[in-house]
Amino acid sequence: MPKRLLVLATALTTVSCAGIPEFQAGEVLPSPPAEWVAAPETASASDARDWVASFGDPRLVALIDEAFSANPSLMASYARYQSALSGARIAGAGRLPTLGISSSYTRTETNTSGSDSFSLGLSSSWEVDLWGRVADGANAGTLDAQAAAEDLRASQLSVAGLVAKGWFGLIAARQQTEIAMRDVATKENALALTDRRFARGLARSSDVRTARSALASSEAALASRQRGEASAARSLETLLGRYPSGQMMRDADFPEFGSLSGIGAPGDLLARRPDVRAAERRLVAAGLRADAAGKALFPSLSISGSSGTGGVAVEDLFDFDGLVSSLTSSIAAPIFRNGELRARRDQAEANTELQIANYVSTTLSAWQEAENALHADTLLADRVESLGRAFEEAAEAEALVTRQYSRGVATIFDLLNAYGRRISAESQYISARRDLATNRVDLYLAIAGDFSAAQTADQAAQTGE
């Protein structure tokens, strides 16, 4: 294992029992630059804003709010968070004494007589946390709950991103279907024009068959586009917790994107990304558990006490003159457990090393995702602009060749080639706009951008309280 991991593992397994130790990310992570390497010059690190609202689509905002109230994966994440909160309470219960009450009634029968006896007792026990082992376990449970809270926020962020990308995918699928529908209409017009030219002896029969073949191919492409559109609608409906009927409204267009803002800096991800924050808390919790496992080798001090009354009648239970009390303290130390306790300590320390590696991997992946999305943003914007020009030119060329064909200057193959170039250019333009939109979503997911829908979730889940 790298030396820096050994250093941190040792530090976390020898923490003070006073409380949760402070974690220094610099001990295991490379130093990030002050600014994103791939960020465009026009990007602003400050002025964070609601990234969902920045798309300017009220329907998208409504869809994300709907998903937050009905998405089953979010419900599961919330249940896991509630379970972790209960686990934290269980882990912390050992810090305080236990108190119990008991009562009994006994009837004894002999050949000649019978007797009754009643008893009422109160007992208490407490393990004195001499070495901080119990506190370590309680603090580890608290960190587990905080990690689960971060997991919940990560799920919220993920669902918001999936809904946004699903919505943009549905818009793209609808526009691709509209292209296919217009293509069928265009091919029908081309066939009608070719039929008229053939009737006047200006076209050959092979031209008619070529036009019919082109129309049939366009009809097949339309069926494929309609299938893709319905599938995209059903995927989005499933995210929203709806029945997947494929009937979602899809009459919308992609947002217009301006310059990036609120992207922060690489170092900010350590505090912004919920998966990084969760990994950090699990790392420290693992260190505390390793510390507790080592302290299990030390002696333990327990104090127990009891008080009770009793007699042959019920009223004797309340005769405090006959109250019997006891107080016991005991010290126990392991002598021979066949290596079990040391094996548990070694296992806990190995888990700490695992969590260190997981934290480093999670953080590096977060930085990679952000840099990739920032780098792609500029390139995709340039691609959209270029394909937009290509589509405009292809549309003009199509109109020109259509007029030439009607005058007999161009052939049927010139016409179909012009149609094909225009369809291909428009389809690529739509796909590029979708890619730009989904990359913006990926960027905001990578930097854990703020959005108001998260405020509707359980506040304690976001703060880890």
C-alpha beads as a LAMMPS data file, in Angstrom:
LAMMPS data file: protein, C-alpha beads

465 atoms
464 bonds

1 atom types
1 bond types

-500.0 500.0 xlo xhi
-500.0 500.0 ylo yhi
-500.0 500.0 zlo zhi

Masses

1 110.0

Atoms # bond

1 1 1 0.000 0.000 0.000
2 1 1 1.327 3.517 -0.769
3 1 1 3.101 5.205 2.141
4 1 1 0.593 8.063 2.359
5 1 1 -2.244 5.539 2.810
6 1 1 -0.326 3.860 5.625
7 1 1 0.196 7.201 7.322
8 1 1 -3.485 8.092 7.231
9 1 1 -4.590 4.598 8.252
10 1 1 -2.344 4.811 11.313
11 1 1 -3.634 8.284 12.156
12 1 1 -7.245 7.221 11.964
13 1 1 -6.741 4.087 14.032
14 1 1 -5.101 6.009 16.887
15 1 1 -7.516 8.914 17.196
16 1 1 -8.470 10.413 20.505
17 1 1 -11.618 9.159 22.184
18 1 1 -12.780 12.743 22.708
19 1 1 -14.823 12.876 19.509
20 1 1 -14.877 12.470 15.751
21 1 1 -11.407 13.097 14.296
22 1 1 -10.740 15.729 11.683
23 1 1 -9.970 14.419 8.223
24 1 1 -7.276 16.023 6.088
25 1 1 -7.850 15.171 2.425
26 1 1 -4.401 16.427 1.482
27 1 1 -2.832 13.388 3.112
28 1 1 -4.192 11.035 0.440
29 1 1 -5.116 13.209 -2.553
30 1 1 -3.004 15.072 -5.095
31 1 1 -3.184 18.847 -4.770
32 1 1 -5.857 20.129 -7.197
33 1 1 -5.259 23.287 -9.261
34 1 1 -6.924 26.534 -8.253
35 1 1 -9.090 26.468 -11.404
36 1 1 -10.447 23.850 -13.757
37 1 1 -7.938 23.085 -16.487
38 1 1 -10.598 22.541 -19.176
39 1 1 -12.869 25.436 -18.195
40 1 1 -13.509 27.937 -21.031
41 1 1 -12.306 31.480 -20.500
42 1 1 -15.890 32.755 -20.341
43 1 1 -16.832 30.411 -17.493
44 1 1 -17.519 31.917 -14.081
45 1 1 -16.552 30.061 -10.915
46 1 1 -18.835 32.147 -8.696
47 1 1 -22.468 33.210 -8.928
48 1 1 -23.873 29.720 -8.453
49 1 1 -27.451 29.372 -9.615
50 1 1 -30.183 26.798 -9.924
51 1 1 -29.012 24.715 -12.883
52 1 1 -32.452 23.226 -13.521
53 1 1 -34.056 26.667 -13.645
54 1 1 -31.239 27.906 -15.887
55 1 1 -32.580 25.713 -18.696
56 1 1 -35.646 27.961 -18.810
57 1 1 -38.134 25.092 -19.150
58 1 1 -40.929 25.129 -16.541
59 1 1 -42.055 21.671 -17.652
60 1 1 -38.642 20.241 -16.810
61 1 1 -38.808 21.806 -13.343
62 1 1 -42.255 20.263 -12.829
63 1 1 -41.055 16.850 -14.008
64 1 1 -38.132 16.839 -11.565
65 1 1 -40.423 17.856 -8.714
66 1 1 -42.757 15.013 -9.698
67 1 1 -39.873 12.527 -9.726
68 1 1 -38.839 13.662 -6.251
69 1 1 -42.207 12.637 -4.886
70 1 1 -42.670 9.355 -6.764
71 1 1 -39.342 7.916 -7.976
72 1 1 -38.883 4.467 -6.373
73 1 1 -35.082 4.665 -6.182
74 1 1 -35.384 7.885 -4.171
75 1 1 -37.848 6.177 -1.850
76 1 1 -35.335 3.371 -1.336
77 1 1 -32.540 5.870 -0.624
78 1 1 -34.700 7.640 1.938
79 1 1 -35.494 4.312 3.622
80 1 1 -31.781 3.489 3.791
81 1 1 -31.159 6.885 5.345
82 1 1 -33.832 6.287 7.987
83 1 1 -32.315 2.871 8.707
84 1 1 -28.888 4.460 9.143
85 1 1 -30.345 7.008 11.575
86 1 1 -31.744 4.162 13.652
87 1 1 -28.372 2.432 13.478
88 1 1 -26.711 5.579 14.813
89 1 1 -29.108 5.632 17.774
90 1 1 -28.366 1.959 18.430
91 1 1 -24.617 2.589 18.296
92 1 1 -24.926 5.486 20.730
93 1 1 -27.119 3.643 23.211
94 1 1 -24.107 2.079 24.952
95 1 1 -22.947 5.443 26.259
96 1 1 -25.702 5.539 28.878
97 1 1 -26.642 3.030 31.608
98 1 1 -29.390 0.507 31.017
99 1 1 -32.340 0.350 33.389
100 1 1 -34.840 -2.462 33.720
101 1 1 -37.706 -3.468 35.945
102 1 1 -38.917 -6.961 36.746
103 1 1 -41.665 -8.534 38.813
104 1 1 -42.664 -12.076 39.600
105 1 1 -45.336 -14.124 41.321
106 1 1 -44.746 -17.665 42.553
107 1 1 -47.324 -20.141 43.901
108 1 1 -45.945 -23.130 45.795
109 1 1 -48.208 -26.081 46.600
110 1 1 -47.512 -28.960 49.025
111 1 1 -49.710 -31.867 50.167
112 1 1 -50.940 -29.918 53.139
113 1 1 -50.694 -26.230 52.221
114 1 1 -49.734 -23.611 49.669
115 1 1 -47.902 -20.305 49.711
116 1 1 -47.552 -17.229 47.527
117 1 1 -44.566 -14.982 47.013
118 1 1 -44.238 -11.679 45.196
119 1 1 -41.154 -9.739 44.127
120 1 1 -40.439 -6.416 42.424
121 1 1 -36.967 -5.407 41.304
122 1 1 -35.101 -2.643 39.537
123 1 1 -31.732 -3.279 37.889
124 1 1 -29.185 -1.147 36.110
125 1 1 -25.857 -1.731 34.384
126 1 1 -23.252 0.451 32.710
127 1 1 -19.908 -0.105 31.070
128 1 1 -17.526 2.686 31.958
129 1 1 -15.937 3.866 28.719
130 1 1 -12.382 3.904 30.045
131 1 1 -10.640 3.913 26.662
132 1 1 -13.271 5.519 24.452
133 1 1 -14.230 2.272 22.697
134 1 1 -17.961 2.847 23.139
135 1 1 -17.610 6.474 22.010
136 1 1 -15.737 5.311 18.902
137 1 1 -18.595 2.992 17.992
138 1 1 -21.193 5.688 18.624
139 1 1 -19.294 8.245 16.530
140 1 1 -18.870 5.692 13.746
141 1 1 -22.632 5.151 13.750
142 1 1 -23.194 8.897 13.489
143 1 1 -20.841 9.051 10.510
144 1 1 -22.693 6.161 8.878
145 1 1 -25.915 8.148 9.166
146 1 1 -24.226 11.202 7.690
147 1 1 -22.893 9.084 4.824
148 1 1 -26.403 7.763 4.197
149 1 1 -27.660 11.357 4.140
150 1 1 -25.081 12.145 1.474
151 1 1 -26.140 9.025 -0.439
152 1 1 -29.684 10.354 -0.394
153 1 1 -28.581 13.696 -1.776
154 1 1 -26.527 11.893 -4.425
155 1 1 -29.672 9.982 -5.385
156 1 1 -31.596 13.244 -5.609
157 1 1 -28.936 14.736 -7.845
158 1 1 -28.830 11.598 -9.981
159 1 1 -32.600 11.436 -10.422
160 1 1 -32.739 15.122 -11.334
161 1 1 -30.042 14.514 -13.940
162 1 1 -31.735 11.405 -15.317
163 1 1 -35.056 13.236 -15.675
164 1 1 -33.392 16.186 -17.411
165 1 1 -31.494 13.928 -19.809
166 1 1 -34.611 11.834 -20.361
167 1 1 -36.571 14.975 -21.208
168 1 1 -33.936 16.150 -23.663
169 1 1 -33.811 12.664 -25.146
170 1 1 -37.572 12.726 -25.634
171 1 1 -37.370 16.135 -27.324
172 1 1 -34.679 14.797 -29.660
173 1 1 -36.689 11.650 -30.401
174 1 1 -39.760 13.732 -31.247
175 1 1 -37.801 16.008 -33.560
176 1 1 -36.239 12.996 -35.272
177 1 1 -39.743 11.612 -35.805
178 1 1 -40.854 14.911 -37.295
179 1 1 -37.908 14.790 -39.695
180 1 1 -38.950 11.290 -40.746
181 1 1 -42.550 12.402 -41.248
182 1 1 -41.464 15.336 -43.403
183 1 1 -39.175 13.006 -45.328
184 1 1 -42.070 10.683 -46.119
185 1 1 -44.116 13.657 -47.329
186 1 1 -41.192 14.855 -49.438
187 1 1 -40.720 11.426 -50.980
188 1 1 -44.432 11.237 -51.745
189 1 1 -44.190 14.560 -53.573
190 1 1 -41.111 13.332 -55.438
191 1 1 -42.957 10.193 -56.507
192 1 1 -45.948 12.216 -57.712
193 1 1 -43.651 14.531 -59.663
194 1 1 -41.825 11.556 -61.204
195 1 1 -45.145 9.941 -62.175
196 1 1 -46.205 13.108 -63.974
197 1 1 -42.871 13.353 -65.780
198 1 1 -43.125 9.694 -66.773
199 1 1 -46.648 10.224 -68.122
200 1 1 -45.295 13.037 -70.325
201 1 1 -42.373 10.900 -71.464
202 1 1 -39.828 13.012 -69.562
203 1 1 -38.762 10.262 -67.128
204 1 1 -38.015 6.588 -67.362
205 1 1 -39.877 3.781 -65.608
206 1 1 -36.747 3.086 -63.585
207 1 1 -37.023 6.617 -62.162
208 1 1 -40.541 5.812 -60.977
209 1 1 -39.378 2.607 -59.292
210 1 1 -36.447 4.430 -57.719
211 1 1 -38.831 7.039 -56.286
212 1 1 -41.103 4.280 -54.952
213 1 1 -38.158 2.521 -53.319
214 1 1 -37.038 5.752 -51.692
215 1 1 -40.542 6.325 -50.318
216 1 1 -40.699 2.822 -48.862
217 1 1 -37.320 3.282 -47.165
218 1 1 -38.493 6.575 -45.656
219 1 1 -41.671 4.915 -44.350
220 1 1 -39.530 2.225 -42.694
221 1 1 -37.305 4.906 -41.144
222 1 1 -40.406 6.687 -39.816
223 1 1 -41.601 3.504 -38.091
224 1 1 -38.199 3.140 -36.441
225 1 1 -38.232 6.769 -35.259
226 1 1 -41.744 6.394 -33.829
227 1 1 -40.635 3.316 -31.922
228 1 1 -37.658 5.186 -30.488
229 1 1 -39.841 8.121 -29.470
230 1 1 -42.325 5.899 -27.639
231 1 1 -39.459 4.099 -25.863
232 1 1 -37.966 7.430 -24.736
233 1 1 -41.353 8.523 -23.396
234 1 1 -41.808 5.286 -21.455
235 1 1 -38.334 5.543 -19.934
236 1 1 -39.084 9.033 -18.681
237 1 1 -42.508 8.034 -17.368
238 1 1 -40.892 5.204 -15.395
239 1 1 -38.480 7.671 -13.796
240 1 1 -41.456 9.789 -12.773
241 1 1 -43.214 6.838 -11.164
242 1 1 -45.952 6.885 -13.804
243 1 1 -47.369 3.990 -15.757
244 1 1 -45.199 3.708 -18.918
245 1 1 -47.888 4.442 -21.481
246 1 1 -45.612 6.294 -23.903
247 1 1 -48.098 9.161 -24.118
248 1 1 -46.059 12.015 -22.644
249 1 1 -46.345 15.479 -24.129
250 1 1 -43.210 16.147 -26.161
251 1 1 -43.835 19.389 -28.031
252 1 1 -40.771 21.276 -26.830
253 1 1 -37.357 22.436 -27.972
254 1 1 -33.882 22.436 -26.487
255 1 1 -32.805 25.377 -24.322
256 1 1 -30.370 27.966 -25.573
257 1 1 -27.156 27.816 -23.594
258 1 1 -25.059 30.783 -22.560
259 1 1 -21.690 30.856 -20.838
260 1 1 -21.048 28.604 -17.869
261 1 1 -21.404 29.954 -14.347
262 1 1 -21.195 28.621 -10.822
263 1 1 -18.676 25.901 -11.720
264 1 1 -16.520 26.505 -8.644
265 1 1 -13.009 25.067 -8.418
266 1 1 -11.622 21.513 -8.188
267 1 1 -11.100 21.851 -4.450
268 1 1 -14.769 22.723 -3.981
269 1 1 -15.807 19.232 -5.056
270 1 1 -14.533 17.820 -1.762
271 1 1 -17.307 19.732 -0.015
272 1 1 -19.909 19.771 -2.826
273 1 1 -20.021 16.242 -4.221
274 1 1 -22.254 14.069 -2.013
275 1 1 -20.537 10.840 -3.074
276 1 1 -17.149 12.301 -2.084
277 1 1 -18.554 13.511 1.238
278 1 1 -20.103 10.079 1.859
279 1 1 -16.813 8.339 1.069
280 1 1 -15.007 10.669 3.492
281 1 1 -17.435 9.896 6.310
282 1 1 -17.178 6.157 5.703
283 1 1 -13.406 6.448 5.764
284 1 1 -13.377 8.181 9.152
285 1 1 -16.015 5.750 10.484
286 1 1 -13.813 2.841 9.426
287 1 1 -10.882 4.419 11.284
288 1 1 -12.988 4.756 14.422
289 1 1 -14.071 1.134 14.201
290 1 1 -10.464 0.052 13.782
291 1 1 -9.622 2.115 16.878
292 1 1 -12.484 0.482 18.795
293 1 1 -11.361 -2.987 17.693
294 1 1 -7.887 -2.281 19.057
295 1 1 -9.311 -1.068 22.372
296 1 1 -11.293 -4.290 22.748
297 1 1 -7.957 -5.856 23.795
298 1 1 -7.902 -3.635 26.905
299 1 1 -9.647 -4.380 30.223
300 1 1 -13.226 -3.196 30.660
301 1 1 -14.980 -1.874 33.762
302 1 1 -18.668 -2.551 34.327
303 1 1 -20.941 -1.362 37.125
304 1 1 -24.263 -2.966 37.913
305 1 1 -26.806 -2.443 40.627
306 1 1 -30.178 -3.759 41.673
307 1 1 -32.881 -3.069 44.212
308 1 1 -35.884 -5.203 45.077
309 1 1 -38.666 -5.909 47.493
310 1 1 -40.903 -8.878 48.008
311 1 1 -43.003 -10.957 50.329
312 1 1 -45.979 -13.240 50.647
313 1 1 -48.522 -10.513 49.876
314 1 1 -48.907 -7.895 47.192
315 1 1 -48.600 -5.068 49.738
316 1 1 -45.136 -6.351 50.642
317 1 1 -43.945 -5.075 47.265
318 1 1 -44.285 -1.538 48.583
319 1 1 -42.721 -2.182 51.991
320 1 1 -39.500 -0.262 51.533
321 1 1 -38.251 -1.305 54.973
322 1 1 -37.523 -4.639 53.369
323 1 1 -35.781 -3.154 50.351
324 1 1 -32.672 -5.078 49.339
325 1 1 -30.068 -3.300 47.196
326 1 1 -26.743 -4.270 45.730
327 1 1 -23.979 -2.546 43.790
328 1 1 -21.339 -4.479 41.896
329 1 1 -18.342 -3.392 39.878
330 1 1 -16.256 -5.752 37.792
331 1 1 -13.127 -5.551 35.686
332 1 1 -12.731 -7.992 32.832
333 1 1 -9.776 -8.448 30.537
334 1 1 -9.360 -10.872 27.661
335 1 1 -6.620 -13.453 28.203
336 1 1 -7.086 -16.069 25.522
337 1 1 -9.542 -15.766 22.632
338 1 1 -7.515 -17.781 20.140
339 1 1 -6.506 -14.592 18.285
340 1 1 -10.110 -13.504 17.598
341 1 1 -9.784 -9.951 18.930
342 1 1 -6.525 -9.258 17.122
343 1 1 -8.009 -10.680 13.922
344 1 1 -10.978 -8.352 14.286
345 1 1 -8.612 -5.421 14.806
346 1 1 -6.612 -6.387 11.713
347 1 1 -9.807 -6.785 9.730
348 1 1 -11.014 -3.319 10.779
349 1 1 -7.669 -1.764 9.858
350 1 1 -7.790 -3.445 6.447
351 1 1 -11.290 -2.040 5.947
352 1 1 -9.904 1.409 6.762
353 1 1 -7.327 0.995 4.020
354 1 1 -10.123 -0.087 1.671
355 1 1 -12.136 3.029 2.501
356 1 1 -9.079 5.223 1.916
357 1 1 -8.671 3.734 -1.551
358 1 1 -12.402 4.164 -2.205
359 1 1 -12.247 7.824 -1.156
360 1 1 -9.286 8.515 -3.438
361 1 1 -10.957 6.708 -6.346
362 1 1 -14.265 8.529 -5.840
363 1 1 -12.579 11.937 -5.720
364 1 1 -10.381 11.326 -8.749
365 1 1 -13.415 10.105 -10.709
366 1 1 -15.319 13.239 -9.690
367 1 1 -12.527 15.481 -10.957
368 1 1 -12.301 13.463 -14.158
369 1 1 -16.047 13.748 -14.811
370 1 1 -15.970 17.507 -14.278
371 1 1 -12.929 18.097 -16.506
372 1 1 -14.407 15.885 -19.238
373 1 1 -17.713 17.743 -19.172
374 1 1 -16.010 21.157 -19.188
375 1 1 -13.795 20.163 -22.096
376 1 1 -16.729 18.751 -24.034
377 1 1 -18.919 21.809 -23.500
378 1 1 -16.925 24.094 -25.792
379 1 1 -16.391 21.397 -28.410
380 1 1 -20.058 20.450 -28.478
381 1 1 -21.100 24.086 -28.796
382 1 1 -18.769 24.433 -31.804
383 1 1 -20.197 21.215 -33.256
384 1 1 -23.760 22.485 -32.907
385 1 1 -22.842 25.699 -34.691
386 1 1 -21.104 23.857 -37.540
387 1 1 -23.898 21.352 -38.003
388 1 1 -26.427 24.167 -37.960
389 1 1 -24.662 25.738 -40.916
390 1 1 -24.411 22.359 -42.635
391 1 1 -28.141 21.850 -42.246
392 1 1 -28.960 25.297 -43.639
393 1 1 -26.770 24.720 -46.691
394 1 1 -28.194 21.238 -47.253
395 1 1 -31.744 22.619 -47.080
396 1 1 -30.919 25.302 -49.653
397 1 1 -29.287 22.699 -51.903
398 1 1 -32.360 20.483 -51.619
399 1 1 -34.655 23.320 -52.681
400 1 1 -32.380 24.123 -55.625
401 1 1 -32.187 20.504 -56.852
402 1 1 -35.956 20.115 -56.465
403 1 1 -36.514 23.042 -58.832
404 1 1 -33.911 21.672 -61.229
405 1 1 -35.553 18.240 -61.263
406 1 1 -38.966 19.709 -61.987
407 1 1 -37.430 21.462 -65.021
408 1 1 -35.684 18.280 -66.146
409 1 1 -32.183 19.589 -65.449
410 1 1 -31.392 17.200 -62.557
411 1 1 -31.899 13.431 -62.343
412 1 1 -33.911 11.459 -59.807
413 1 1 -30.634 10.419 -58.202
414 1 1 -29.582 14.055 -57.793
415 1 1 -32.914 14.739 -56.107
416 1 1 -32.712 11.763 -53.731
417 1 1 -29.113 12.561 -52.873
418 1 1 -30.127 16.132 -51.994
419 1 1 -32.943 14.789 -49.812
420 1 1 -30.541 12.417 -48.073
421 1 1 -27.948 15.099 -47.346
422 1 1 -30.562 17.423 -45.901
423 1 1 -32.082 14.684 -43.702
424 1 1 -28.666 13.560 -42.481
425 1 1 -27.572 17.130 -41.720
426 1 1 -30.759 17.944 -39.822
427 1 1 -30.643 14.668 -37.878
428 1 1 -27.021 15.262 -36.856
429 1 1 -27.880 18.839 -35.854
430 1 1 -30.634 17.594 -33.532
431 1 1 -28.353 14.924 -32.059
432 1 1 -25.638 17.514 -31.438
433 1 1 -28.079 19.818 -29.639
434 1 1 -29.176 16.905 -27.475
435 1 1 -25.530 16.039 -26.739
436 1 1 -24.828 19.637 -25.717
437 1 1 -27.842 19.662 -23.401
438 1 1 -27.044 16.329 -21.781
439 1 1 -23.403 17.309 -21.361
440 1 1 -24.514 20.430 -19.478
441 1 1 -26.510 18.143 -17.203
442 1 1 -23.483 15.872 -16.758
443 1 1 -21.385 18.911 -15.883
444 1 1 -23.794 20.079 -13.192
445 1 1 -23.966 16.543 -11.834
446 1 1 -20.161 16.368 -11.786
447 1 1 -19.803 19.594 -9.803
448 1 1 -22.913 18.850 -7.677
449 1 1 -24.594 22.052 -8.780
450 1 1 -27.370 23.578 -6.720
451 1 1 -31.002 23.172 -7.681
452 1 1 -34.144 24.094 -5.802
453 1 1 -35.906 20.741 -6.115
454 1 1 -33.474 19.300 -3.558
455 1 1 -34.908 21.675 -0.967
456 1 1 -38.155 19.720 -0.950
457 1 1 -36.375 16.673 0.469
458 1 1 -35.795 15.924 4.128
459 1 1 -33.535 18.670 5.440
460 1 1 -31.744 16.413 7.893
461 1 1 -30.793 14.149 5.025
462 1 1 -28.939 17.002 3.395
463 1 1 -27.136 18.222 6.514
464 1 1 -26.484 14.882 8.113
465 1 1 -28.025 16.045 11.371

Bonds

1 1 1 2
2 1 2 3
3 1 3 4
4 1 4 5
5 1 5 6
6 1 6 7
7 1 7 8
8 1 8 9
9 1 9 10
10 1 10 11
11 1 11 12
12 1 12 13
13 1 13 14
14 1 14 15
15 1 15 16
16 1 16 17
17 1 17 18
18 1 18 19
19 1 19 20
20 1 20 21
21 1 21 22
22 1 22 23
23 1 23 24
24 1 24 25
25 1 25 26
26 1 26 27
27 1 27 28
28 1 28 29
29 1 29 30
30 1 30 31
31 1 31 32
32 1 32 33
33 1 33 34
34 1 34 35
35 1 35 36
36 1 36 37
37 1 37 38
38 1 38 39
39 1 39 40
40 1 40 41
41 1 41 42
42 1 42 43
43 1 43 44
44 1 44 45
45 1 45 46
46 1 46 47
47 1 47 48
48 1 48 49
49 1 49 50
50 1 50 51
51 1 51 52
52 1 52 53
53 1 53 54
54 1 54 55
55 1 55 56
56 1 56 57
57 1 57 58
58 1 58 59
59 1 59 60
60 1 60 61
61 1 61 62
62 1 62 63
63 1 63 64
64 1 64 65
65 1 65 66
66 1 66 67
67 1 67 68
68 1 68 69
69 1 69 70
70 1 70 71
71 1 71 72
72 1 72 73
73 1 73 74
74 1 74 75
75 1 75 76
76 1 76 77
77 1 77 78
78 1 78 79
79 1 79 80
80 1 80 81
81 1 81 82
82 1 82 83
83 1 83 84
84 1 84 85
85 1 85 86
86 1 86 87
87 1 87 88
88 1 88 89
89 1 89 90
90 1 90 91
91 1 91 92
92 1 92 93
93 1 93 94
94 1 94 95
95 1 95 96
96 1 96 97
97 1 97 98
98 1 98 99
99 1 99 100
100 1 100 101
101 1 101 102
102 1 102 103
103 1 103 104
104 1 104 105
105 1 105 106
106 1 106 107
107 1 107 108
108 1 108 109
109 1 109 110
110 1 110 111
111 1 111 112
112 1 112 113
113 1 113 114
114 1 114 115
115 1 115 116
116 1 116 117
117 1 117 118
118 1 118 119
119 1 119 120
120 1 120 121
121 1 121 122
122 1 122 123
123 1 123 124
124 1 124 125
125 1 125 126
126 1 126 127
127 1 127 128
128 1 128 129
129 1 129 130
130 1 130 131
131 1 131 132
132 1 132 133
133 1 133 134
134 1 134 135
135 1 135 136
136 1 136 137
137 1 137 138
138 1 138 139
139 1 139 140
140 1 140 141
141 1 141 142
142 1 142 143
143 1 143 144
144 1 144 145
145 1 145 146
146 1 146 147
147 1 147 148
148 1 148 149
149 1 149 150
150 1 150 151
151 1 151 152
152 1 152 153
153 1 153 154
154 1 154 155
155 1 155 156
156 1 156 157
157 1 157 158
158 1 158 159
159 1 159 160
160 1 160 161
161 1 161 162
162 1 162 163
163 1 163 164
164 1 164 165
165 1 165 166
166 1 166 167
167 1 167 168
168 1 168 169
169 1 169 170
170 1 170 171
171 1 171 172
172 1 172 173
173 1 173 174
174 1 174 175
175 1 175 176
176 1 176 177
177 1 177 178
178 1 178 179
179 1 179 180
180 1 180 181
181 1 181 182
182 1 182 183
183 1 183 184
184 1 184 185
185 1 185 186
186 1 186 187
187 1 187 188
188 1 188 189
189 1 189 190
190 1 190 191
191 1 191 192
192 1 192 193
193 1 193 194
194 1 194 195
195 1 195 196
196 1 196 197
197 1 197 198
198 1 198 199
199 1 199 200
200 1 200 201
201 1 201 202
202 1 202 203
203 1 203 204
204 1 204 205
205 1 205 206
206 1 206 207
207 1 207 208
208 1 208 209
209 1 209 210
210 1 210 211
211 1 211 212
212 1 212 213
213 1 213 214
214 1 214 215
215 1 215 216
216 1 216 217
217 1 217 218
218 1 218 219
219 1 219 220
220 1 220 221
221 1 221 222
222 1 222 223
223 1 223 224
224 1 224 225
225 1 225 226
226 1 226 227
227 1 227 228
228 1 228 229
229 1 229 230
230 1 230 231
231 1 231 232
232 1 232 233
233 1 233 234
234 1 234 235
235 1 235 236
236 1 236 237
237 1 237 238
238 1 238 239
239 1 239 240
240 1 240 241
241 1 241 242
242 1 242 243
243 1 243 244
244 1 244 245
245 1 245 246
246 1 246 247
247 1 247 248
248 1 248 249
249 1 249 250
250 1 250 251
251 1 251 252
252 1 252 253
253 1 253 254
254 1 254 255
255 1 255 256
256 1 256 257
257 1 257 258
258 1 258 259
259 1 259 260
260 1 260 261
261 1 261 262
262 1 262 263
263 1 263 264
264 1 264 265
265 1 265 266
266 1 266 267
267 1 267 268
268 1 268 269
269 1 269 270
270 1 270 271
271 1 271 272
272 1 272 273
273 1 273 274
274 1 274 275
275 1 275 276
276 1 276 277
277 1 277 278
278 1 278 279
279 1 279 280
280 1 280 281
281 1 281 282
282 1 282 283
283 1 283 284
284 1 284 285
285 1 285 286
286 1 286 287
287 1 287 288
288 1 288 289
289 1 289 290
290 1 290 291
291 1 291 292
292 1 292 293
293 1 293 294
294 1 294 295
295 1 295 296
296 1 296 297
297 1 297 298
298 1 298 299
299 1 299 300
300 1 300 301
301 1 301 302
302 1 302 303
303 1 303 304
304 1 304 305
305 1 305 306
306 1 306 307
307 1 307 308
308 1 308 309
309 1 309 310
310 1 310 311
311 1 311 312
312 1 312 313
313 1 313 314
314 1 314 315
315 1 315 316
316 1 316 317
317 1 317 318
318 1 318 319
319 1 319 320
320 1 320 321
321 1 321 322
322 1 322 323
323 1 323 324
324 1 324 325
325 1 325 326
326 1 326 327
327 1 327 328
328 1 328 329
329 1 329 330
330 1 330 331
331 1 331 332
332 1 332 333
333 1 333 334
334 1 334 335
335 1 335 336
336 1 336 337
337 1 337 338
338 1 338 339
339 1 339 340
340 1 340 341
341 1 341 342
342 1 342 343
343 1 343 344
344 1 344 345
345 1 345 346
346 1 346 347
347 1 347 348
348 1 348 349
349 1 349 350
350 1 350 351
351 1 351 352
352 1 352 353
353 1 353 354
354 1 354 355
355 1 355 356
356 1 356 357
357 1 357 358
358 1 358 359
359 1 359 360
360 1 360 361
361 1 361 362
362 1 362 363
363 1 363 364
364 1 364 365
365 1 365 366
366 1 366 367
367 1 367 368
368 1 368 369
369 1 369 370
370 1 370 371
371 1 371 372
372 1 372 373
373 1 373 374
374 1 374 375
375 1 375 376
376 1 376 377
377 1 377 378
378 1 378 379
379 1 379 380
380 1 380 381
381 1 381 382
382 1 382 383
383 1 383 384
384 1 384 385
385 1 385 386
386 1 386 387
387 1 387 388
388 1 388 389
389 1 389 390
390 1 390 391
391 1 391 392
392 1 392 393
393 1 393 394
394 1 394 395
395 1 395 396
396 1 396 397
397 1 397 398
398 1 398 399
399 1 399 400
400 1 400 401
401 1 401 402
402 1 402 403
403 1 403 404
404 1 404 405
405 1 405 406
406 1 406 407
407 1 407 408
408 1 408 409
409 1 409 410
410 1 410 411
411 1 411 412
412 1 412 413
413 1 413 414
414 1 414 415
415 1 415 416
416 1 416 417
417 1 417 418
418 1 418 419
419 1 419 420
420 1 420 421
421 1 421 422
422 1 422 423
423 1 423 424
424 1 424 425
425 1 425 426
426 1 426 427
427 1 427 428
428 1 428 429
429 1 429 430
430 1 430 431
431 1 431 432
432 1 432 433
433 1 433 434
434 1 434 435
435 1 435 436
436 1 436 437
437 1 437 438
438 1 438 439
439 1 439 440
440 1 440 441
441 1 441 442
442 1 442 443
443 1 443 444
444 1 444 445
445 1 445 446
446 1 446 447
447 1 447 448
448 1 448 449
449 1 449 450
450 1 450 451
451 1 451 452
452 1 452 453
453 1 453 454
454 1 454 455
455 1 455 456
456 1 456 457
457 1 457 458
458 1 458 459
459 1 459 460
460 1 460 461
461 1 461 462
462 1 462 463
463 1 463 464
464 1 464 465
